[in-house]
Amino acid sequence: MIEYTAYLTSSLVEQLSLLAMRDYGLTMIEALSLVYNSQWYEKVTDVDTGLYIQSAAYNYRLLRHEVAFGKVV
């Protein structure tokens, strides 16, 4: 189970970083820093939230909300 959740989380980090690069004009390092240092990342790595099984689009909405308002919904 741990390997599965780690794989899904890594995939989300990759996808969200690419979206952040596109939408915010960030470099790869900046986008990865944004994602890994976010409240969203804390929540997605907590398996009890179930965020790791949600789509990248859903998770990206949460990250965008955090960027705009300083917190995850």
N, C-alpha and C positions, 0 to 999 in steps of 0.2 A: 504493500500500500504506500509506503514512504517513497519508493522509487517512482511510482505512478504520479503522486501528487507533486513531487519535485520536477518531474518532466513537464507536467501541465503548467506549473508555475513558471518554469524557465521559458516555455513557449509563450506564455502571456507576456512575460517581461520583454522578450524579443519583439513581439508584435506591437506592444504599447510603446516601446522605444522607437520603433520605426514610424509609428503614427505621430509621436511627439516631434520627431525630427522633421516630418513633413509639415505638421500644423504650426509648430512654434519656431521653425528654422534653426533647430539645435544641431550641434554636432553629435556624433555617436556618443562620445564621452559625456556630454551635457545631458543627453536624453537618458542614458543609463543612470547617471547620477540622480536625475529627477525621479525616475521610477524607483530605484533602490532606496532612496532617502525619503520616500513618501509614506504617509499614513496608509495609503492603499496597499503598499507592499507588506506592511505589518499585518494588515488584515488578510491578504491573500495567502500569506504563509501560515496563518492560523486555520488549520483544516476544519475547525468547527464552524467557520463562517460559510464554507462551501463556495467561496468566490473562485477557487481554482477550477471549478467545473463549469463556470459561466463563460459566455462567449467573450472574445476580445473586445467586441463592440460594447457590450455591457460594462466590462471592466474599464474600458477607455472613458466612457461617460463618467464613471466614478472618479477617475484620475483627473479628467478635465475639470470636474466640479471642485476637486481639491485644489487644483492650480488656481482656479478663479476665486474661490471663497476661503481657502485655507484649511478646509476640513473635508473629510469624506462624508457623504450623506449617511 
